[in-house]
Amino acid sequence: METQNNLFLDLNSSRTVDDIKKLFIKYDIQSKDKIKYPYLEFSITPEEINKLKKIGIITKENQFSQNLSENLYLSPLEKILYSILWKQGDLKKEKHIILGILGIDTERMVFNQFGKHLRDKNEPIIDQHVIRSYVYFTTGKILNNINEKLFRLYSNNYIDWIKKNDLFSSNQLIIDELLFLYGKKIKPKKKSNKGGTVA
């Protein structure tokens, strides 16, 4: 594996968005599936959240109302999306996204930061893989598990690093994609009981 600084040296020396895009090829990083992960063009405002609270879709605890499962007046799209959350066991996670949209920090920082991004596109999307890439860049260590403490420790520095560079801040989605995929690539493989590795 290349030394930890190579990707970031190349990234820091990039002068155009095309320079950044070339790093996907140079470091053999496959782009995200744009059907599965299309760029989110829309934003969600605190005012929109407050409107949903007024009509009872979101509770004062910033979660979806339990009555939504009974609501026959939801659109077919709303029913499908709610059903996906239900099936995945992801109901209640919306609270952290909603609080991020409202600008309130929570302990679930990945979801919370995503909510901040939905409110303000100047806020980057950050997850464990992005932080793994950034930790590798700053410390030379490749971490398998990124817990909330590590996320909190490095995320503010990562956000500052992005925002201080005009090229990065105006192309955050590409930077996010590059570091997300690089973080996945360098994540240590789990060892099986037979001494091999599994993905």
MARTORDREN-257774 format. One line per 8 residues: their letters; for each residue x, y, z of N, C-alpha, C, O. Coordinates in pm, whole numbers. Layout:
BEGIN
A = X,Y,Z,X,Y,Z,X,Y,Z,X,Y,Z; ...
This chain:
BEGIN
METQNNLF = 85,-119,0,0,0,0,88,124,0,192,127,66; 46,227,-74,125,349,-82,139,414,56,58,392,146; 244,495,70,259,565,197,140,656,218,74,697,123; 112,686,347,-14,752,377,-28,890,314,-139,938,294; 84,953,283,73,1090,236,47,1101,86,9,1208,39; 67,994,9,62,1008,-136,-71,1062,-187,-74,1160,-261; -181,999,-149,-311,1047,-195,-335,1189,-149,-381,1273,-226; -303,1217,-24,-331,1350,28,-233,1455,-26,-271,1571,-42
LDLNSSRT = -109,1415,-54,-17,1508,-120,-71,1544,-258,-71,1661,-297; -119,1443,-330,-179,1469,-462,-305,1553,-449,-328,1644,-528; -385,1523,-349,-508,1598,-329,-476,1744,-294,-537,1836,-349; -382,1764,-203,-346,1900,-162,-280,1980,-274,-285,2103,-274; -218,1909,-369,-154,1981,-480,-247,1998,-599,-209,2059,-700; -370,1946,-590,-468,1961,-698,-504,2108,-715,-522,2181,-617; -514,2150,-840,-550,2289,-870,-687,2302,-936,-747,2409,-937; -736,2191,-992,-866,2192,-1059,-946,2070,-1017,-892,1974,-960
VDDIKKLF = -1075,2074,-1045,-1160,1959,-1014,-1118,1838,-1097,-1132,1725,-1051; -1066,1861,-1218,-1018,1750,-1299,-898,1682,-1235,-883,1560,-1244; -811,1762,-1170,-698,1702,-1096,-749,1607,-989,-693,1499,-969; -856,1647,-919,-913,1562,-814,-973,1435,-876,-952,1325,-825; -1045,1451,-985,-1110,1336,-1049,-1008,1234,-1099,-1036,1114,-1100; -890,1280,-1140,-785,1188,-1189,-734,1098,-1078,-678,991,-1105; -751,1140,-953,-703,1060,-840,-781,929,-825,-729,831,-772; -906,928,-871,-984,804,-869,-914,697,-952,-907,581,-912
IKYDIQSK = -862,738,-1067,-794,643,-1155,-655,609,-1099,-617,492,-1093; -581,713,-1058,-445,691,-1010,-441,595,-892,-350,512,-883; -538,605,-802,-539,521,-682,-637,404,-692,-671,341,-592; -681,376,-816,-769,262,-844,-890,260,-750,-918,161,-683; -959,373,-748,-1079,389,-665,-1199,398,-758,-1207,490,-840; -1292,304,-746,-1411,304,-829,-1509,410,-779,-1532,421,-659; -1566,486,-870,-1666,587,-831,-1789,519,-772,-1819,404,-803; -1860,594,-687,-1985,542,-630,-2086,517,-740,-2087,585,-843
DKIKYPYL = -2169,421,-717,-2280,391,-806,-2377,510,-800,-2442,532,-698; -2386,585,-910,-2468,707,-910,-2618,676,-908,-2699,764,-881; -2655,550,-936,-2796,513,-922,-2827,490,-774,-2932,530,-725; -2734,425,-705,-2754,400,-563,-2726,524,-478,-2792,547,-377; -2628,604,-520,-2590,724,-446,-2588,847,-536,-2481,903,-560; -2704,890,-588,-2704,1013,-667,-2675,1133,-576,-2705,1130,-457; -2616,1237,-633,-2594,1357,-553,-2728,1414,-510,-2821,1424,-590; -2738,1452,-386,-2862,1512,-335,-2861,1662,-365,-2784,1738,-306
EFSITPEE = -2945,1701,-455,-2950,1842,-496,-3038,1924,-402,-3022,2046,-393; -3131,1860,-333,-3226,1934,-251,-3168,1966,-114,-3073,1904,-67; -3230,2066,-52,-3198,2101,86,-3326,2089,169,-3436,2086,114; -3309,2081,299,-3424,2079,391,-3399,2189,494,-3293,2193,556; -3496,2276,512,-3478,2391,602,-3542,2364,738,-3632,2281,749; -3496,2434,840,-3564,2424,970,-3712,2462,961,-3795,2407,1034; -3743,2554,872,-3885,2595,855,-3969,2478,805,-4083,2460,847; -3912,2400,715,-3985,2282,665,-4006,2180,776,-4112,2117,784
INKLKKIG = -3906,2163,862,-3921,2073,976,-4033,2122,1068,-4116,2044,1114; -4035,2252,1093,-4140,2309,1180,-4279,2292,1121,-4375,2270,1194; -4291,2301,988,-4420,2277,924,-4465,2132,945,-4582,2106,971; -4369,2039,935,-4402,1897,956,-4442,1872,1101,-4524,1784,1129; -4385,1948,1192,-4425,1937,1333,-4568,1987,1352,-4646,1928,1427; -4601,2097,1286,-4734,2155,1302,-4844,2063,1253,-4955,2063,1307; -4815,1984,1150,-4919,1894,1097,-4907,1753,1156,-4979,1662,1114; -4817,1734,1253,-4812,1610,1329,-4730,1498,1267,-4737,1384,1313
IITKENQF = -4653,1527,1163,-4570,1423,1102,-4445,1400,1186,-4399,1287,1203; -4390,1509,1240,-4274,1501,1329,-4319,1544,1468,-4391,1643,1483; -4275,1470,1569,-4313,1500,1707,-4222,1608,1766,-4123,1647,1704; -4257,1656,1885,-4172,1754,1953,-4038,1693,1992,-3943,1767,2022; -4028,1559,1994,-3902,1489,2022,-3819,1472,1894,-3715,1406,1895; -3865,1533,1784,-3794,1531,1655,-3785,1392,1594,-3684,1355,1533; -3892,1315,1610,-3902,1184,1547,-4031,1178,1466,-4123,1258,1487; -4036,1081,1375,-4161,1062,1302,-4269,1018,1399,-4244,939,1490
SQNLSENL = -4387,1069,1380,-4500,1030,1463,-4531,882,1441,-4526,832,1328; -4563,812,1550,-4601,672,1537,-4730,657,1458,-4758,550,1405; -4807,763,1451,-4933,758,1375,-4910,745,1225,-5002,713,1151; -4787,769,1180,-4761,758,1036,-4788,618,985,-4828,600,870; -4767,518,1069,-4790,380,1025,-4938,352,1001,-4974,253,937; -5025,440,1052,-5169,424,1033,-5226,522,931,-5342,513,892; -5141,616,886,-5190,727,806,-5222,683,663,-5132,653,584; -5348,681,633,-5392,643,499,-5377,757,400,-5396,736,280
YLSPLEKI = -5343,877,448,-5335,994,362,-5193,1023,315,-5170,1122,246; -5098,937,351,-4963,953,299,-4964,925,149,-5042,844,100; -4876,994,77,-4864,965,-66,-4799,828,-83,-4735,777,9; -4816,767,-200,-4750,638,-223,-4598,647,-201,-4538,554,-147; -4536,757,-243,-4392,774,-222,-4358,777,-74,-4263,712,-30; -4436,851,5,-4412,857,149,-4431,720,214,-4355,683,303; -4530,645,169,-4552,511,224,-4434,418,193,-4390,343,280; -4383,424,70,-4270,340,33,-4146,375,116,-4080,287,170
LYSILWKQ = -4116,506,126,-3997,548,200,-4008,514,348,-3911,470,410; -4126,534,404,-4148,498,545,-4132,348,564,-4074,303,663; -4184,270,469,-4175,124,477,-4030,76,472,-3995,-20,541; -3947,141,392,-3805,105,386,-3739,129,520,-3664,45,569; -3766,246,582,-3710,274,715,-3756,169,815,-3677,119,895; -3885,137,810,-3941,38,903,-3872,-98,884,-3830,-160,981; -3862,-143,758,-3806,-275,729,-3659,-283,770,-3614,-388,815; -3585,-174,754,-3442,-172,790,-3420,-151,940,-3307,-157,987
GDLKKEKH = -3527,-128,1014,-3512,-101,1157,-3452,36,1184,-3388,57,1287; -3471,129,1090,-3406,260,1099,-3496,371,1153,-3454,486,1161; -3619,337,1190,-3703,439,1252,-3636,484,1382,-3578,401,1452; -3644,606,1414,-3581,677,1526,-3446,737,1489,-3400,829,1556; -3382,686,1384,-3256,747,1340,-3281,884,1278,-3192,968,1274; -3404,904,1230,-3435,1034,1169,-3416,1148,1266,-3392,1262,1225; -3428,1120,1396,-3412,1224,1498,-3279,1297,1483,-3274,1420,1494; -3172,1223,1459,-3039,1283,1453,-3022,1366,1325,-2953,1468,1326
IILGILGI = -3084,1321,1216,-3082,1399,1093,-3163,1527,1113,-3119,1636,1075; -3281,1514,1170,-3367,1630,1194,-3297,1732,1283,-3301,1852,1255; -3233,1685,1390,-3162,1777,1479,-3045,1844,1406,-3015,1960,1432; -2980,1771,1315,-2876,1832,1233,-2931,1943,1145,-2870,2049,1131; -3048,1919,1086,-3114,2022,1005,-3146,2144,1091,-3136,2258,1045; -3184,2119,1215,-3216,2229,1307,-3091,2292,1369,-3101,2391,1442; -2973,2236,1339,-2849,2292,1391,-2818,2253,1533,-2744,2323,1603; -2875,2141,1578,-2854,2093,1716,-2768,1967,1711,-2802,1872,1641
DTERMVFN = -2658,1967,1784,-2568,1852,1786,-2627,1736,1867,-2698,1758,1965; -2597,1614,1822,-2637,1493,1896,-2518,1399,1905,-2413,1424,1847; -2537,1291,1980,-2429,1194,1996,-2409,1109,1871,-2302,1051,1853; -2510,1099,1784,-2497,1022,1659,-2448,1115,1549,-2526,1168,1470; -2317,1135,1547,-2259,1244,1469,-2268,1223,1318,-2280,1320,1243; -2263,1099,1270,-2271,1077,1126,-2406,1122,1073,-2414,1194,974; -2513,1078,1139,-2648,1119,1097,-2667,1268,1118,-2728,1336,1035; -2616,1318,1229,-2631,1459,1262,-2561,1547,1158,-2617,1647,1113
QFGKHLRD = -2440,1510,1120,-2366,1586,1019,-2435,1578,884,-2434,1674,807; -2496,1463,855,-2572,1450,731,-2690,1546,731,-2720,1608,629; -2757,1559,846,-2866,1658,857,-2815,1799,834,-2882,1879,769; -2696,1831,886,-2638,1964,863,-2612,1986,715,-2632,2096,664; -2567,1881,647,-2544,1891,502,-2675,1913,427,-2681,1990,331; -2781,1844,470,-2911,1863,404,-2963,2005,421,-3031,2058,333; -2929,2068,534,-2969,2206,558,-2880,2303,481,-2929,2402,426; -2750,2275,476,-2652,2370,422,-2548,2292,344,-2469,2217,402
KNEPIIDQ = -2546,2308,213,-2454,2233,128,-2308,2271,152,-2219,2204,99; -2280,2375,230,-2142,2407,269,-2091,2313,378,-1972,2312,409; -2181,2236,438,-2143,2136,538,-2113,2005,465,-2197,1955,391; -1993,1949,487,-1962,1823,417,-2037,1704,476,-2081,1707,591; -2050,1600,394,-2100,1472,442,-1978,1399,500,-1874,1391,435; -1992,1346,620,-1879,1275,682,-1930,1143,738,-2035,1139,804; -1856,1038,713,-1889,910,775,-1761,843,821,-1654,903,814; -1771,719,867,-1655,650,923,-1543,633,821,-1426,639,857
HVIRSYVY = -1577,612,693,-1474,589,593,-1397,718,562,-1276,715,543; -1468,830,557,-1402,959,537,-1307,987,653,-1193,1028,632; -1356,965,774,-1271,989,892,-1152,893,893,-1042,933,932; -1172,768,851,-1060,673,843,-952,726,749,-833,721,780; -993,777,633,-898,837,539,-825,954,604,-703,966,592; -900,1040,672,-839,1160,731,-744,1123,846,-638,1184,861; -781,1024,926,-693,978,1035,-565,921,975,-456,945,1027; -577,845,867,-460,789,801,-367,900,753,-245,891,767
FTTGKILN = -427,1004,696,-350,1118,648,-279,1191,762,-162,1228,749; -347,1210,872,-290,1292,981,-203,1214,1078,-115,1272,1142; -224,1081,1090,-148,1006,1190,-70,888,1132,21,836,1196; -105,846,1010,-42,727,953,-102,597,1000,-57,490,961; -206,605,1085,-269,484,1137,-396,453,1058,-473,542,1022; -415,324,1031,-538,279,966,-626,216,1073,-592,112,1130; -737,278,1100,-827,230,1204,-941,150,1144,-999,189,1042; -973,38,1207,-1084,-45,1161,-1217,17,1203,-1304,42,1119
NINEKLFR = -1232,40,1332,-1358,93,1383,-1343,240,1421,-1253,277,1495; -1433,320,1370,-1436,463,1404,-1557,483,1494,-1670,483,1447; -1532,499,1624,-1642,521,1717,-1677,670,1725,-1611,754,1663; -1779,701,1801,-1825,841,1810,-1717,932,1868,-1705,1048,1828; -1637,879,1962,-1531,960,2022,-1426,1000,1918,-1386,1116,1910; -1382,902,1837,-1286,932,1731,-1347,1024,1626,-1281,1116,1577; -1473,998,1593,-1542,1081,1494,-1542,1227,1543,-1509,1318,1468; -1579,1245,1667,-1585,1380,1725,-1445,1444,1727,-1431,1563,1699
LYSNNYID = -1344,1365,1760,-1209,1415,1772,-1156,1468,1639,-1090,1572,1635; -1185,1397,1530,-1127,1433,1400,-1219,1512,1308,-1171,1579,1217; -1350,1506,1330,-1441,1566,1231,-1427,1717,1221,-1431,1771,1110; -1410,1787,1332,-1396,1934,1324,-1270,1973,1249,-1272,2068,1170; -1159,1901,1273,-1036,1929,1198,-1054,1900,1050,-1005,1973,965; -1127,1791,1020,-1154,1758,881,-1237,1868,814,-1206,1910,702; -1341,1914,883,-1425,2021,827,-1341,2147,803,-1356,2211,699; -1254,2182,897,-1166,2299,878,-1075,2280,758,-1054,2373,679
WIKKNDLF = -1020,2160,743,-931,2130,631,-1005,2147,497,-949,2201,402; -1127,2101,492,-1208,2117,370,-1238,2264,344,-1219,2313,232; -1284,2334,446,-1333,2471,426,-1222,2572,400,-1247,2679,343; -1100,2540,441,-988,2633,418,-936,2627,275,-858,2713,235; -978,2528,199,-932,2512,62,-1050,2539,-31,-1147,2463,-33; -1042,2647,-108,-1154,2686,-195,-1193,2575,-294,-1311,2553,-319; -1092,2506,-348,-1122,2398,-443,-1199,2286,-374,-1296,2233,-429; -1157,2249,-253,-1224,2143,-180,-1365,2185,-139,-1460,2108,-155
SSNQLIID = -1378,2305,-86,-1509,2348,-35,-1611,2363,-146,-1731,2347,-123; -1565,2395,-268,-1660,2407,-379,-1683,2274,-450,-1766,2266,-541; -1611,2171,-411,-1628,2037,-470,-1637,1931,-361,-1577,1824,-372; -1712,1963,-256,-1718,1874,-140,-1770,1735,-172,-1722,1638,-114; -1865,1724,-261,-1922,1593,-291,-1820,1501,-356,-1820,1380,-330; -1732,1557,-439,-1628,1476,-502,-1524,1436,-399,-1478,1322,-397; -1486,1530,-311,-1391,1500,-203,-1450,1392,-113,-1382,1297,-75; -1579,1407,-78,-1645,1307,6,-1641,1170,-59,-1608,1071,5
ELLFLYGK = -1673,1165,-187,-1675,1038,-259,-1535,976,-261,-1519,856,-235; -1433,1056,-292,-1296,1007,-299,-1250,950,-164,-1197,839,-158; -1273,1027,-57,-1225,983,75,-1312,872,133,-1261,786,206; -1441,871,102,-1529,761,143,-1477,630,84,-1459,531,155; -1455,630,-47,-1413,508,-114,-1270,468,-76,-1240,350,-66; -1183,566,-56,-1047,536,-14,-1047,477,128,-973,383,157; -1130,534,216,-1142,481,352,-1193,338,353,-1148,257,435; -1286,306,263,-1334,167,251,-1223,76,201,-1209,-37,247
KIKPKKKS = -1145,127,106,-1039,48,45,-929,12,146,-878,-100,144; -894,105,233,-784,81,326,-829,16,457,-746,-20,540; -960,1,475,-1010,-60,599,-954,-201,611,-965,-281,518; -895,-233,727,-841,-369,744,-948,-475,726,-1062,-459,770; -911,-582,659,-1003,-694,639,-1013,-776,767,-914,-794,838; -1132,-825,796,-1152,-910,913,-1093,-1047,887,-1108,-1103,778; -1027,-1101,987,-971,-1235,975,-1078,-1338,1009,-1152,-1324,1105; -1083,-1442,926,-1177,-1551,956,-1113,-1646,1056,-994,-1633,1086
NKGGTVA = -1189,-1739,1108,-1139,-1837,1202,-1031,-1927,1141,-950,-1986,1212; -1031,-1937,1007,-935,-2023,939,-808,-1948,902,-722,-2002,833; -798,-1825,946,-676,-1750,920,-681,-1668,792,-588,-1592,765; -787,-1683,712,-802,-1604,590,-863,-1469,621,-871,-1429,737; -904,-1399,518,-969,-1269,537,-1104,-1272,469,-1127,-1345,373; -1192,-1191,521,-1324,-1174,460,-1345,-1026,436,-1286,-942,504; -1428,-995,341,-1454,-854,310,-1535,-788,417,-1567,-670,407
